[in-house]
Amino acid sequence: MEDNRDRLAVIVAGYTNEMRWFINSNPGLRSRFTRYIEFADYGPEELAEIFLKMCADGEYRLGPDAKADVGMLCAEMHRRRGSVFGNGRDVRTAFESTVERQAERLIADPSADLEELLPEDLVSALQREPPASPV
C-alpha cells in the first residue's frame, strides 16, 4: 500500500464497530486508513424500493394487496433491525423467502400464475426470525 500510494486505493467495508476494531488492531492500518464514510441504514421506503426492483428484475408481479404488504414487510424489517442489519442483503433474503413460498404455493396449485406474488407469499418472509447479534 505504501509503495504505490499514489496509484492505489484500498477500500474496506463493514459494520462500524467491527471496522473500528479492525483499523485499531494495527497502528500501521490506522495510519494508512484516514478517510471514513459511514452510511446510515436504509429506511422502510428505500427497503421497499429495493424489494420492488427485485420483483421487476425477476419478472414478478405483485398481486392484489401484495404491494401494501411489501411496505409493511419492509417497515417491520426496519423496526426489528439490530446491530448486524444487512439492508439490501436482508431485503434479498426476504425476497428469496417470498419466491420460495410462492414456489410451494405453485406446487399445490399448478394452474396459478407463475409471475404473481400474493400476500401469503410475503408472510413467510416476515415469519423469519431476525439474525442474532454477534456476542
C-alpha positions as CSV (number, residue, x, y, z in Angstrom):
1,M,0.0,0.0,0.0
2,E,2.7,2.4,0.9
3,D,5.0,1.8,-2.1
4,N,2.1,2.5,-4.5
5,R,0.1,5.0,-2.5
6,D,-0.1,7.5,-5.4
7,R,-1.7,4.8,-7.7
8,L,-3.6,2.7,-5.3
9,A,-6.9,2.9,-3.4
10,V,-7.8,0.3,-0.8
11,I,-11.4,0.2,0.4
12,V,-12.6,-1.8,3.3
13,A,-16.2,-2.0,4.4
14,G,-18.1,-3.5,7.2
15,Y,-20.1,-2.8,10.3
16,T,-18.9,0.3,12.2
17,N,-17.8,-1.3,15.5
18,E,-16.1,-4.2,13.8
19,M,-14.3,-1.9,11.3
20,R,-13.1,0.3,14.2
21,W,-11.7,-2.8,15.9
22,F,-10.0,-3.9,12.6
23,I,-8.4,-0.5,11.9
24,N,-7.3,-0.1,15.6
25,S,-5.9,-3.6,15.7
26,N,-2.7,-2.5,14.0
27,P,-1.1,1.0,14.1
28,G,0.0,0.6,10.5
29,L,-3.6,0.3,9.4
30,R,-4.7,3.3,11.5
31,S,-2.1,5.5,9.9
32,R,-3.0,4.4,6.3
33,F,-6.8,4.4,6.5
34,T,-7.5,8.1,7.1
35,R,-10.8,8.6,5.3
36,Y,-14.1,7.2,6.6
37,I,-17.6,7.2,5.2
38,E,-20.4,6.0,7.3
39,F,-23.7,5.0,5.7
40,A,-27.0,5.1,7.6
41,D,-29.3,2.1,7.3
42,Y,-32.0,2.4,4.6
43,G,-35.4,3.5,5.7
44,P,-38.5,1.3,5.2
45,E,-39.4,3.1,1.9
46,E,-36.0,2.5,0.5
47,L,-36.1,-1.1,1.5
48,A,-39.4,-1.5,-0.2
49,E,-38.0,0.1,-3.4
50,I,-35.2,-2.5,-3.4
51,F,-37.8,-5.3,-2.9
52,L,-39.9,-3.9,-5.8
53,K,-36.9,-3.7,-8.1
54,M,-36.0,-7.3,-7.3
55,C,-39.6,-8.2,-8.2
56,A,-39.3,-6.3,-11.5
57,D,-35.9,-7.7,-12.3
58,G,-37.2,-11.3,-11.7
59,E,-40.3,-10.5,-13.8
60,Y,-42.7,-11.0,-10.9
61,R,-45.9,-9.0,-10.5
62,L,-47.5,-8.2,-7.1
63,G,-51.0,-9.5,-6.8
64,P,-53.9,-7.7,-5.0
65,D,-52.8,-6.2,-1.7
66,A,-49.3,-7.5,-2.0
67,K,-47.7,-4.1,-2.8
68,A,-49.1,-2.7,0.5
69,D,-47.8,-5.8,2.2
70,V,-44.3,-5.2,0.8
71,G,-44.4,-1.8,2.6
72,M,-45.5,-3.5,5.9
73,L,-42.8,-6.2,5.5
74,C,-40.1,-3.6,5.0
75,A,-41.4,-1.4,7.9
76,E,-41.3,-4.5,10.1
77,M,-37.8,-5.4,8.9
78,H,-36.6,-1.9,9.7
79,R,-38.3,-2.0,13.1
80,R,-36.6,-5.3,14.0
81,R,-33.2,-4.4,12.7
82,G,-30.3,-5.0,15.0
83,S,-26.6,-4.2,15.0
84,V,-26.0,-6.6,12.1
85,F,-28.9,-5.4,9.9
86,G,-27.9,-6.2,6.3
87,N,-30.0,-3.5,4.5
88,G,-30.2,-4.7,0.9
89,R,-28.9,-8.1,1.8
90,D,-31.7,-8.6,4.2
91,V,-34.2,-7.5,1.6
92,R,-32.8,-10.0,-0.8
93,T,-33.2,-12.7,1.8
94,A,-36.8,-11.7,2.3
95,F,-37.4,-11.6,-1.5
96,E,-35.9,-15.1,-1.8
97,S,-38.1,-16.4,1.0
98,T,-41.1,-14.9,-0.8
99,V,-40.2,-16.7,-4.0
100,E,-39.7,-19.9,-2.1
101,R,-43.1,-19.6,-0.6
102,Q,-44.6,-18.8,-4.0
103,A,-43.0,-22.0,-5.4
104,E,-44.5,-24.0,-2.6
105,R,-47.9,-22.5,-3.3
106,L,-47.5,-23.3,-7.1
107,I,-46.8,-26.9,-6.3
108,A,-50.2,-27.1,-4.6
109,D,-51.9,-25.1,-7.4
110,P,-50.0,-25.7,-10.7
111,S,-52.6,-23.6,-12.6
112,A,-51.7,-20.4,-10.6
113,D,-49.9,-17.5,-12.3
114,L,-46.1,-18.2,-12.2
115,E,-45.3,-14.5,-12.3
116,E,-47.7,-13.3,-9.5
117,L,-46.6,-12.9,-5.9
118,L,-49.5,-12.9,-3.4
119,P,-49.7,-11.5,0.2
120,E,-49.5,-15.1,1.6
121,D,-46.1,-15.4,-0.2
122,L,-44.8,-12.3,1.6
123,V,-45.9,-13.5,5.1
124,S,-43.3,-16.2,5.2
125,A,-40.6,-13.5,4.8
126,L,-41.9,-11.8,8.0
127,Q,-42.0,-15.0,9.9
128,R,-38.2,-15.4,9.7
129,E,-36.5,-14.6,12.9
130,P,-34.0,-11.7,12.7
131,P,-30.4,-12.9,12.9
132,A,-28.9,-13.0,16.3
133,S,-26.4,-10.2,17.2
134,P,-22.8,-11.4,17.5
135,V,-21.5,-11.7,21.0
